Amino acid sequence: LRRLLTGFESYFGTFTVDEGARTVTHRIEGEFLPRSGQVEVASPFRLSGDTLVLGAGSLGQGLFVRVR
């Protein structure tokens, strides 16, 4: 249970995309197991067809694939 909770991240809020810098800035309004003081996270992104990758290498990545 401890490993599950410490490896899980979930948050909600708004975001903006800077296509020139290729980043997504997340404005965190609330989250599961909050980290104090964290309100913005800028993530590099890559978009290829129906696949979106947020994050880079050692920072951890999120992979999202649109299924039709």
PDB file as gemmi writes it, atoms N, CA and C in Angstrom:
CRYST1    1.000    1.000    1.000  90.00  90.00  90.00 P 1                      
ATOM      1  N   LEU A   1       0.830  -1.192   0.000  1.00  0.00           N  
ATOM      2  CA  LEU A   1       0.000   0.000   0.000  1.00  0.00           C  
ATOM      3  C   LEU A   1       0.876   1.257   0.000  1.00  0.00           C  
ATOM      4  N   ARG A   2       1.942   1.231   0.774  1.00  0.00           N  
ATOM      5  CA  ARG A   2       2.836   2.395   0.839  1.00  0.00           C  
ATOM      6  C   ARG A   2       3.443   2.674  -0.538  1.00  0.00           C  
ATOM      7  N   ARG A   3       3.918   1.611  -1.218  1.00  0.00           N  
ATOM      8  CA  ARG A   3       4.517   1.774  -2.548  1.00  0.00           C  
ATOM      9  C   ARG A   3       3.491   2.319  -3.540  1.00  0.00           C  
ATOM     10  N   LEU A   4       2.259   1.849  -3.438  1.00  0.00           N  
ATOM     11  CA  LEU A   4       1.197   2.333  -4.319  1.00  0.00           C  
ATOM     12  C   LEU A   4       0.959   3.825  -4.099  1.00  0.00           C  
ATOM     13  N   LEU A   5       0.838   4.238  -2.859  1.00  0.00           N  
ATOM     14  CA  LEU A   5       0.540   5.640  -2.562  1.00  0.00           C  
ATOM     15  C   LEU A   5       1.706   6.571  -2.870  1.00  0.00           C  
ATOM     16  N   THR A   6       2.935   6.135  -2.655  1.00  0.00           N  
ATOM     17  CA  THR A   6       4.075   7.012  -2.926  1.00  0.00           C  
ATOM     18  C   THR A   6       4.400   7.084  -4.414  1.00  0.00           C  
ATOM     19  N   GLY A   7       3.930   6.125  -5.210  1.00  0.00           N  
ATOM     20  CA  GLY A   7       4.187   6.139  -6.651  1.00  0.00           C  
ATOM     21  C   GLY A   7       3.048   6.708  -7.460  1.00  0.00           C  
ATOM     22  N   PHE A   8       1.958   7.122  -6.822  1.00  0.00           N  
ATOM     23  CA  PHE A   8       0.760   7.605  -7.501  1.00  0.00           C  
ATOM     24  C   PHE A   8       0.722   9.120  -7.478  1.00  0.00           C  
ATOM     25  N   GLU A   9       0.435   9.724  -8.622  1.00  0.00           N  
ATOM     26  CA  GLU A   9       0.266  11.173  -8.687  1.00  0.00           C  
ATOM     27  C   GLU A   9      -1.036  11.489  -9.380  1.00  0.00           C  
ATOM     28  N   SER A  10      -1.776  12.419  -8.818  1.00  0.00           N  
ATOM     29  CA  SER A  10      -3.028  12.847  -9.435  1.00  0.00           C  
ATOM     30  C   SER A  10      -3.269  14.296  -9.035  1.00  0.00           C  
ATOM     31  N   TYR A  11      -3.607  15.122 -10.013  1.00  0.00           N  
ATOM     32  CA  TYR A  11      -3.896  16.513  -9.715  1.00  0.00           C  
ATOM     33  C   TYR A  11      -4.904  17.047 -10.722  1.00  0.00           C  
ATOM     34  N   PHE A  12      -5.436  18.220 -10.406  1.00  0.00           N  
ATOM     35  CA  PHE A  12      -6.339  18.873 -11.344  1.00  0.00           C  
ATOM     36  C   PHE A  12      -6.054  20.354 -11.357  1.00  0.00           C  
ATOM     37  N   GLY A  13      -6.466  20.994 -12.448  1.00  0.00           N  
ATOM     38  CA  GLY A  13      -6.279  22.426 -12.613  1.00  0.00           C  
ATOM     39  C   GLY A  13      -6.358  22.786 -14.078  1.00  0.00           C  
ATOM     40  N   THR A  14      -5.761  23.890 -14.435  1.00  0.00           N  
ATOM     41  CA  THR A  14      -5.768  24.353 -15.821  1.00  0.00           C  
ATOM     42  C   THR A  14      -4.364  24.224 -16.394  1.00  0.00           C  
ATOM     43  N   PHE A  15      -4.261  24.400 -17.707  1.00  0.00           N  
ATOM     44  CA  PHE A  15      -2.946  24.325 -18.336  1.00  0.00           C  
ATOM     45  C   PHE A  15      -2.885  25.267 -19.525  1.00  0.00           C  
ATOM     46  N   THR A  16      -1.657  25.653 -19.884  1.00  0.00           N  
ATOM     47  CA  THR A  16      -1.419  26.428 -21.099  1.00  0.00           C  
ATOM     48  C   THR A  16      -0.295  25.736 -21.870  1.00  0.00           C  
ATOM     49  N   VAL A  17      -0.345  25.886 -23.187  1.00  0.00           N  
ATOM     50  CA  VAL A  17       0.652  25.274 -24.058  1.00  0.00           C  
ATOM     51  C   VAL A  17       1.475  26.378 -24.707  1.00  0.00           C  
ATOM     52  N   ASP A  18       2.791  26.264 -24.630  1.00  0.00           N  
ATOM     53  CA  ASP A  18       3.705  27.166 -25.327  1.00  0.00           C  
ATOM     54  C   ASP A  18       4.336  26.354 -26.452  1.00  0.00           C  
ATOM     55  N   GLU A  19       3.780  26.490 -27.656  1.00  0.00           N  
ATOM     56  CA  GLU A  19       4.256  25.685 -28.784  1.00  0.00           C  
ATOM     57  C   GLU A  19       5.705  25.990 -29.140  1.00  0.00           C  
ATOM     58  N   GLY A  20       6.117  27.259 -29.028  1.00  0.00           N  
ATOM     59  CA  GLY A  20       7.490  27.636 -29.345  1.00  0.00           C  
ATOM     60  C   GLY A  20       8.494  26.970 -28.424  1.00  0.00           C  
ATOM     61  N   ALA A  21       8.216  26.977 -27.122  1.00  0.00           N  
ATOM     62  CA  ALA A  21       9.109  26.355 -26.132  1.00  0.00           C  
ATOM     63  C   ALA A  21       8.844  24.858 -26.004  1.00  0.00           C  
ATOM     64  N   ARG A  22       7.737  24.395 -26.590  1.00  0.00           N  
ATOM     65  CA  ARG A  22       7.308  22.995 -26.527  1.00  0.00           C  
ATOM     66  C   ARG A  22       7.138  22.533 -25.081  1.00  0.00           C  
ATOM     67  N   THR A  23       6.421  23.375 -24.297  1.00  0.00           N  
ATOM     68  CA  THR A  23       6.124  23.022 -22.914  1.00  0.00           C  
ATOM     69  C   THR A  23       4.627  23.183 -22.640  1.00  0.00           C  
ATOM     70  N   VAL A  24       4.177  22.429 -21.663  1.00  0.00           N  
ATOM     71  CA  VAL A  24       2.829  22.559 -21.126  1.00  0.00           C  
ATOM     72  C   VAL A  24       3.004  22.992 -19.680  1.00  0.00           C  
ATOM     73  N   THR A  25       2.378  24.095 -19.279  1.00  0.00           N  
ATOM     74  CA  THR A  25       2.451  24.553 -17.897  1.00  0.00           C  
ATOM     75  C   THR A  25       1.144  24.213 -17.204  1.00  0.00           C  
ATOM     76  N   HIS A  26       1.238  23.400 -16.159  1.00  0.00           N  
ATOM     77  CA  HIS A  26       0.076  22.957 -15.395  1.00  0.00           C  
ATOM     78  C   HIS A  26      -0.055  23.858 -14.168  1.00  0.00           C  
ATOM     79  N   ARG A  27      -1.214  24.458 -13.982  1.00  0.00           N  
ATOM     80  CA  ARG A  27      -1.486  25.245 -12.776  1.00  0.00           C  
ATOM     81  C   ARG A  27      -2.308  24.359 -11.847  1.00  0.00           C  
ATOM     82  N   ILE A  28      -1.629  23.822 -10.861  1.00  0.00           N  
ATOM     83  CA  ILE A  28      -2.240  22.832  -9.978  1.00  0.00           C  
ATOM     84  C   ILE A  28      -3.140  23.532  -8.962  1.00  0.00           C  
ATOM     85  N   GLU A  29      -4.422  23.159  -8.983  1.00  0.00           N  
ATOM     86  CA  GLU A  29      -5.392  23.726  -8.043  1.00  0.00           C  
ATOM     87  C   GLU A  29      -5.650  22.791  -6.874  1.00  0.00           C  
ATOM     88  N   GLY A  30      -5.441  21.505  -7.090  1.00  0.00           N  
ATOM     89  CA  GLY A  30      -5.612  20.525  -6.031  1.00  0.00           C  
ATOM     90  C   GLY A  30      -4.991  19.214  -6.469  1.00  0.00           C  
ATOM     91  N   GLU A  31      -4.603  18.385  -5.487  1.00  0.00           N  
ATOM     92  CA  GLU A  31      -3.986  17.118  -5.837  1.00  0.00           C  
ATOM     93  C   GLU A  31      -4.132  16.114  -4.714  1.00  0.00           C  
ATOM     94  N   PHE A  32      -3.990  14.836  -5.073  1.00  0.00           N  
ATOM     95  CA  PHE A  32      -3.969  13.739  -4.128  1.00  0.00           C  
ATOM     96  C   PHE A  32      -2.598  13.756  -3.466  1.00  0.00           C  
ATOM     97  N   LEU A  33      -2.543  13.654  -2.164  1.00  0.00           N  
ATOM     98  CA  LEU A  33      -1.295  13.765  -1.402  1.00  0.00           C  
ATOM     99  C   LEU A  33      -0.533  15.036  -1.782  1.00  0.00           C  
ATOM    100  N   PRO A  34      -1.099  16.194  -1.430  1.00  0.00           N  
ATOM    101  CA  PRO A  34      -0.518  17.484  -1.849  1.00  0.00           C  
ATOM    102  C   PRO A  34       0.923  17.689  -1.415  1.00  0.00           C  
ATOM    103  N   ARG A  35       1.678  18.325  -2.293  1.00  0.00           N  
ATOM    104  CA  ARG A  35       3.037  18.768  -1.988  1.00  0.00           C  
ATOM    105  C   ARG A  35       2.944  20.267  -1.754  1.00  0.00           C  
ATOM    106  N   SER A  36       3.343  20.723  -0.615  1.00  0.00           N  
ATOM    107  CA  SER A  36       3.138  22.123  -0.250  1.00  0.00           C  
ATOM    108  C   SER A  36       3.864  23.075  -1.194  1.00  0.00           C  
ATOM    109  N   GLY A  37       3.166  24.128  -1.595  1.00  0.00           N  
ATOM    110  CA  GLY A  37       3.760  25.189  -2.374  1.00  0.00           C  
ATOM    111  C   GLY A  37       3.868  24.959  -3.865  1.00  0.00           C  
ATOM    112  N   GLN A  38       3.535  23.774  -4.354  1.00  0.00           N  
ATOM    113  CA  GLN A  38       3.681  23.522  -5.792  1.00  0.00           C  
ATOM    114  C   GLN A  38       2.406  23.935  -6.511  1.00  0.00           C  
ATOM    115  N   VAL A  39       2.517  24.975  -7.332  1.00  0.00           N  
ATOM    116  CA  VAL A  39       1.341  25.457  -8.046  1.00  0.00           C  
ATOM    117  C   VAL A  39       1.510  25.412  -9.553  1.00  0.00           C  
ATOM    118  N   GLU A  40       2.727  25.318 -10.064  1.00  0.00           N  
ATOM    119  CA  GLU A  40       2.954  25.253 -11.500  1.00  0.00           C  
ATOM    120  C   GLU A  40       4.032  24.237 -11.828  1.00  0.00           C  
ATOM    121  N   VAL A  41       3.804  23.478 -12.891  1.00  0.00           N  
ATOM    122  CA  VAL A  41       4.779  22.519 -13.373  1.00  0.00           C  
ATOM    123  C   VAL A  41       4.861  22.684 -14.878  1.00  0.00           C  
ATOM    124  N   ALA A  42       6.051  22.973 -15.411  1.00  0.00           N  
ATOM    125  CA  ALA A  42       6.241  23.079 -16.853  1.00  0.00           C  
ATOM    126  C   ALA A  42       6.826  21.763 -17.350  1.00  0.00           C  
ATOM    127  N   SER A  43       6.129  21.130 -18.273  1.00  0.00           N  
ATOM    128  CA  SER A  43       6.560  19.837 -18.810  1.00  0.00           C  
ATOM    129  C   SER A  43       6.882  19.963 -20.282  1.00  0.00           C  
ATOM    130  N   PRO A  44       8.049  19.490 -20.704  1.00  0.00           N  
ATOM    131  CA  PRO A  44       8.299  19.417 -22.142  1.00  0.00           C  
ATOM    132  C   PRO A  44       7.338  18.389 -22.747  1.00  0.00           C  
ATOM    133  N   PHE A  45       6.972  18.588 -24.022  1.00  0.00           N  
ATOM    134  CA  PHE A  45       6.074  17.625 -24.645  1.00  0.00           C  
ATOM    135  C   PHE A  45       6.500  17.322 -26.071  1.00  0.00           C  
ATOM    136  N   ARG A  46       6.071  16.136 -26.536  1.00  0.00           N  
ATOM    137  CA  ARG A  46       6.213  15.736 -27.938  1.00  0.00           C  
ATOM    138  C   ARG A  46       4.863  15.208 -28.382  1.00  0.00           C  
ATOM    139  N   LEU A  47       4.466  15.579 -29.575  1.00  0.00           N  
ATOM    140  CA  LEU A  47       3.209  15.106 -30.144  1.00  0.00           C  
ATOM    141  C   LEU A  47       3.521  14.463 -31.477  1.00  0.00           C  
ATOM    142  N   SER A  48       3.098  13.211 -31.642  1.00  0.00           N  
ATOM    143  CA  SER A  48       3.330  12.480 -32.876  1.00  0.00           C  
ATOM    144  C   SER A  48       2.071  11.692 -33.203  1.00  0.00           C  
ATOM    145  N   GLY A  49       1.340  12.142 -34.215  1.00  0.00           N  
ATOM    146  CA  GLY A  49       0.086  11.471 -34.554  1.00  0.00           C  
ATOM    147  C   GLY A  49      -0.885  11.526 -33.394  1.00  0.00           C  
ATOM    148  N   ASP A  50      -1.306  10.366 -32.930  1.00  0.00           N  
ATOM    149  CA  ASP A  50      -2.253  10.279 -31.810  1.00  0.00           C  
ATOM    150  C   ASP A  50      -1.568  10.055 -30.468  1.00  0.00           C  
ATOM    151  N   THR A  51      -0.243  10.262 -30.406  1.00  0.00           N  
ATOM    152  CA  THR A  51       0.499  10.010 -29.176  1.00  0.00           C  
ATOM    153  C   THR A  51       1.081  11.304 -28.623  1.00  0.00           C  
ATOM    154  N   LEU A  52       0.820  11.560 -27.338  1.00  0.00           N  
ATOM    155  CA  LEU A  52       1.352  12.716 -26.627  1.00  0.00           C  
ATOM    156  C   LEU A  52       2.262  12.198 -25.523  1.00  0.00           C  
ATOM    157  N   VAL A  53       3.500  12.715 -25.475  1.00  0.00           N  
ATOM    158  CA  VAL A  53       4.435  12.368 -24.411  1.00  0.00           C  
ATOM    159  C   VAL A  53       4.709  13.629 -23.611  1.00  0.00           C  
ATOM    160  N   LEU A  54       4.409  13.595 -22.319  1.00  0.00           N  
ATOM    161  CA  LEU A  54       4.704  14.706 -21.410  1.00  0.00           C  
ATOM    162  C   LEU A  54       5.905  14.325 -20.573  1.00  0.00           C  
ATOM    163  N   GLY A  55       6.844  15.255 -20.401  1.00  0.00           N  
ATOM    164  CA  GLY A  55       8.032  14.997 -19.601  1.00  0.00           C  
ATOM    165  C   GLY A  55       9.202  14.615 -20.478  1.00  0.00           C  
ATOM    166  N   ALA A  56      10.356  14.494 -19.833  1.00  0.00           N  
ATOM    167  CA  ALA A  56      11.572  14.162 -20.583  1.00  0.00           C  
ATOM    168  C   ALA A  56      12.452  13.247 -19.764  1.00  0.00           C  
ATOM    169  N   GLY A  57      12.910  12.194 -20.385  1.00  0.00           N  
ATOM    170  CA  GLY A  57      13.911  11.281 -19.834  1.00  0.00           C  
ATOM    171  C   GLY A  57      13.865  11.035 -18.346  1.00  0.00           C  
ATOM    172  N   SER A  58      14.901  11.487 -17.649  1.00  0.00           N  
ATOM    173  CA  SER A  58      15.055  11.186 -16.229  1.00  0.00           C  
ATOM    174  C   SER A  58      14.022  11.881 -15.350  1.00  0.00           C  
ATOM    175  N   LEU A  59      13.279  12.840 -15.907  1.00  0.00           N  
ATOM    176  CA  LEU A  59      12.252  13.518 -15.120  1.00  0.00           C  
ATOM    177  C   LEU A  59      10.978  12.691 -15.016  1.00  0.00           C  
ATOM    178  N   GLY A  60      10.910  11.604 -15.736  1.00  0.00           N  
ATOM    179  CA  GLY A  60       9.694  10.800 -15.779  1.00  0.00           C  
ATOM    180  C   GLY A  60       8.833  11.249 -16.941  1.00  0.00           C  
ATOM    181  N   GLN A  61       8.080  10.332 -17.495  1.00  0.00           N  
ATOM    182  CA  GLN A  61       7.271  10.647 -18.658  1.00  0.00           C  
ATOM    183  C   GLN A  61       5.867  10.114 -18.480  1.00  0.00           C  
ATOM    184  N   GLY A  62       4.917  10.819 -19.065  1.00  0.00           N  
ATOM    185  CA  GLY A  62       3.555  10.343 -19.174  1.00  0.00           C  
ATOM    186  C   GLY A  62       3.258  10.125 -20.638  1.00  0.00           C  
ATOM    187  N   LEU A  63       2.719   8.983 -20.984  1.00  0.00           N  
ATOM    188  CA  LEU A  63       2.416   8.645 -22.366  1.00  0.00           C  
ATOM    189  C   LEU A  63       0.901   8.548 -22.513  1.00  0.00           C  
ATOM    190  N   PHE A  64       0.346   9.311 -23.442  1.00  0.00           N  
ATOM    191  CA  PHE A  64      -1.093   9.334 -23.665  1.00  0.00           C  
ATOM    192  C   PHE A  64      -1.345   9.034 -25.134  1.00  0.00           C  
ATOM    193  N   VAL A  65      -2.173   8.039 -25.410  1.00  0.00           N  
ATOM    194  CA  VAL A  65      -2.482   7.659 -26.777  1.00  0.00           C  
ATOM    195  C   VAL A  65      -3.977   7.776 -26.992  1.00  0.00           C  
ATOM    196  N   ARG A  66      -4.351   8.541 -28.007  1.00  0.00           N  
ATOM    197  CA  ARG A  66      -5.771   8.700 -28.335  1.00  0.00           C  
ATOM    198  C   ARG A  66      -6.247   7.437 -29.049  1.00  0.00           C  
ATOM    199  N   VAL A  67      -7.334   6.868 -28.539  1.00  0.00           N  
ATOM    200  CA  VAL A  67      -7.912   5.665 -29.129  1.00  0.00           C  
ATOM    201  C   VAL A  67      -9.233   6.057 -29.761  1.00  0.00           C  
ATOM    202  N   ARG A  68      -9.377   5.718 -31.026  1.00  0.00           N  
ATOM    203  CA  ARG A  68     -10.607   6.081 -31.726  1.00  0.00           C  
ATOM    204  C   ARG A  68     -11.560   4.919 -31.767  1.00  0.00           C  
TER     205      ARG A  68                                                      
END                                                                             
